[in-house]
């Protein structure tokens, strides 16, 4: 379990319940909002995971290709890092 997660979970539950109570009959809007936010977070997590896997594969291959040449290896790793920063996650 992550540090502080229980406290954040409790706070989230209390806050969500207060919003639902305040919205009354219009609470369906809140549920649609939560569902959309959950879907967005899920897609973002998948995209970040995929980028991390791709980064690991590319970094490993560039290191292997550079061999024992530290300058080439350093350049290859920098190119990989710079390339990964340019990715846009939709």
C-alpha positions as CSV (number, residue, x, y, z in Angstrom):
1,X,0.0,0.0,0.0
2,X,1.2,3.5,-0.9
3,X,2.0,5.9,1.9
4,X,-1.0,8.0,2.8
5,X,-3.4,6.2,0.4
6,X,-5.9,5.2,3.1
7,X,-6.3,8.8,4.2
8,X,-6.7,10.0,0.6
9,X,-9.3,7.2,-0.1
10,X,-11.3,8.3,3.0
11,X,-11.2,11.9,2.0
12,X,-12.3,11.1,-1.6
13,X,-15.2,8.9,-0.4
14,X,-16.4,11.7,2.0
15,X,-16.1,14.4,-0.6
16,X,-17.8,12.3,-3.3
17,X,-20.7,11.4,-0.9
18,X,-21.1,15.1,0.0
19,X,-21.3,16.1,-3.7
20,X,-23.8,13.4,-4.4
21,X,-25.9,14.5,-1.5
22,X,-25.7,18.2,-2.5
23,X,-26.7,17.4,-6.1
24,X,-29.8,15.5,-5.0
25,X,-31.9,14.5,-8.0
26,X,-29.2,15.7,-10.4
27,X,-26.6,13.3,-9.1
28,X,-26.5,11.3,-12.4
29,X,-24.4,14.2,-13.8
30,X,-21.8,13.6,-11.1
31,X,-21.8,9.9,-11.9
32,X,-21.3,10.5,-15.6
33,X,-18.5,13.0,-14.7
34,X,-16.8,10.4,-12.5
35,X,-17.1,7.7,-15.2
36,X,-15.5,10.0,-17.8
37,X,-12.7,10.9,-15.4
38,X,-12.1,7.2,-14.6
39,X,-12.0,6.3,-18.3
40,X,-9.5,9.2,-18.9
41,X,-7.3,8.1,-16.1
42,X,-7.3,4.5,-17.3
43,X,-6.3,5.5,-20.8
44,X,-3.6,7.7,-19.5
45,X,-2.2,5.0,-17.3
46,X,-2.1,2.6,-20.2
47,X,-0.4,5.1,-22.4
48,X,2.2,5.9,-19.8
49,X,2.9,2.2,-19.3
50,X,3.3,1.7,-23.0
51,X,5.7,4.6,-23.3
52,X,7.7,3.2,-20.4
53,X,7.9,-0.2,-22.0
54,X,8.9,1.3,-25.3
55,X,11.5,3.4,-23.6
56,X,13.0,0.4,-21.9
57,X,13.2,-1.6,-25.1
58,X,14.8,1.3,-27.1
59,X,17.2,2.2,-24.3
60,X,18.3,-1.5,-24.0
61,X,18.9,-1.8,-27.7
62,X,20.8,1.5,-28.0
63,X,23.1,0.4,-25.1
64,X,23.7,-3.0,-26.8
65,X,24.4,-1.3,-30.2
66,X,26.8,1.2,-28.6
67,X,28.8,-1.6,-26.9
68,X,31.7,-0.4,-24.9
69,X,31.9,3.0,-26.6
70,X,30.8,5.3,-23.7
71,X,30.5,8.4,-25.9
72,X,28.2,6.6,-28.4
73,X,26.2,5.1,-25.6
74,X,25.7,8.5,-23.9
75,X,24.6,10.1,-27.2
76,X,22.3,7.2,-27.9
77,X,20.7,7.4,-24.4
78,X,20.2,11.2,-24.8
79,X,18.6,10.8,-28.2
80,X,16.2,8.2,-26.7
81,X,15.3,10.5,-23.8
82,X,14.7,13.4,-26.1
83,X,12.6,11.4,-28.4
84,X,10.5,10.0,-25.6
85,X,9.8,13.6,-24.3
86,X,8.3,14.5,-27.7
87,X,5.6,11.9,-27.5
88,X,2.1,13.3,-27.2
89,X,-0.2,11.1,-25.2
90,X,-3.8,11.4,-26.4
